[in-house]
Amino acid sequence: MSPKPLHLNAFLMNTGHHEASWRLPESDPLSSTKIGHYANLAQIAERGKLDSVFFADSPSLWGDIGRRPSGSLEPTVVLAALAAVTEHIGLIATASTTYNEPYNLARRFASIDHLSGGRAGWNIVTTATLDAARNFNLDALPTHAARYERAEEFLRVAKRLWDSWDDSAILGDKETGLWGDQRLVYPAEHAGEHFQVAGALNVPRSPQGHPLLVQAGSSESGRAFAAAHAEAVFTAQQTLEEAQAFYADLKRRAAAFGRDPGQVLVLPGIVPVLGDTEAEARELEAELDRLIVAEYARDNLAGLLGVAPEELDLDAELPANLRPESEIEGMKSRYTLVVELARRERLTVRQLIGRLGGGRGHRTFSGTPEQVADAIVDWADNGAADGFNIMPAVMPSGLEAFVDKVVPILQERGRFRTEYTGTTLREHYGLPRPENPRRREALETAVRGVLAHSR
């Protein structure tokens, strides 16, 4: 039996995922607001035949701007620009269900899907920071449960909006003067706890039907949401055993929802630090870690843990009295990952900051291209991943090194495409285009009306 093909997404972040990457001589510390920088990264990823590129986002300023390049362009705007300078690669952006409305967001992603010829994806988040809440007329962060309840209804409405035009609604019949068939436009007609949405979307059904649905939460609520809805799942796992447990749990949950587990793709994050020799890779990693400003990093860690910075002694282990995950309303799964990593390896705060500096809890791997390829294949072949969310420590050089040196090894082993064979993001991931249930609903409603009238 042929080994399963891998799926690779490039997670793009200004100068790179290592928080000190901007301090390297090669880096442009102003790149975060330059569309040419992101166009170059997307084109590099497309040269490597990667499935997609991805942008994270939060509707608030994240942390102290003294620590690393801060501030970011609105990602769906960036996707629209990248659609014009790429041909094949998928384009995924993060958008919050807590601080958006379904109509606006469904319209935005449908528009990007049209502009790109079917390459749009939505990373669905509920946004777990108080700063974001205070930017949207709230004094407190909505509870974890409340955010996921809103997300469930938000996605139901978004799907009804994407399906509010039948695929055959547009006729374009110049001879008769009939542009479209109004009978094949289906108003959302949604009235729920969080949203009231009456009309149809003002964008026709897009090439993919729905954008690819991505999710990145690993808490109990996040896993349940992913199992019910997500088609690709970005996750942070530190060890093979943890990744295997997450993978098996998510596939089991998807099956329990009546879904095909093979259509829920799990992509752990990996931060590859590459060198032509292992020593060269280690040297780059050490150089980056030396450039971390410990005081800024400690303040950021304190925010994640919900403690005052002065409670964290740089040369001591984490305090013993940290709260359990059940009391955390913010980023539950990331909180647990960080605390368990520190406890398991008995790291001091300074050591933990070094481990988190490369990928904020994602697995960092330093080595040669062959070693990185081996690590990727090992997890994929041992029930831990369907592919990977590639998070280069430094960009563009780290992405170029992965594309030019690791991808060819995976291609030689028959584990990754040598050419794109599809045109849409769903085709890259081997996923079907969703059928539109609204025509059937409309026909059933019409039949019931006829029967009621005939009585």
Secondary structure, 3 states (H helix, E strand, C coil): CCCCCCEEEEECCCCCCCCCHHHCCCCCCCHHHCHHHHHHHHHHHHHCCCCEEEECCCCCCCCCCCCCCCCCCCHHHHHHHHHCCCCCCEEEEEEECCCCCHHHHHHHHHHHHHHHCCCEEEEEECCCCHHHHHCCCCCCCCCHHHHHHHHHHHHHHHHHHHCCECCCCEEEECCCCEEECHHHECCCCEECCCCEECCCCCCCCECCECCEEEECCCCHHHHHHHHHHCCEEEECCCCHHHHHHHHHHHHHHHHHCCCCHHHCEEEEEEEEEECCCHHHHHHHHHHHHHCCCHHHHHHHHHHHHCCCHHHCCCCCECCCCCCCHHHCCCCHHHHHHHHHHHHHHCCEHHHHHHHHHCCCCCEEEEECHHHHHHHHHHHHHCCCCCEEEECCCCCCHHHHHHHHHHHHHHHHCCCCCCCCCCCCHHHHCCCCCCCCCHHHHHHHHHHHHHHHHHC
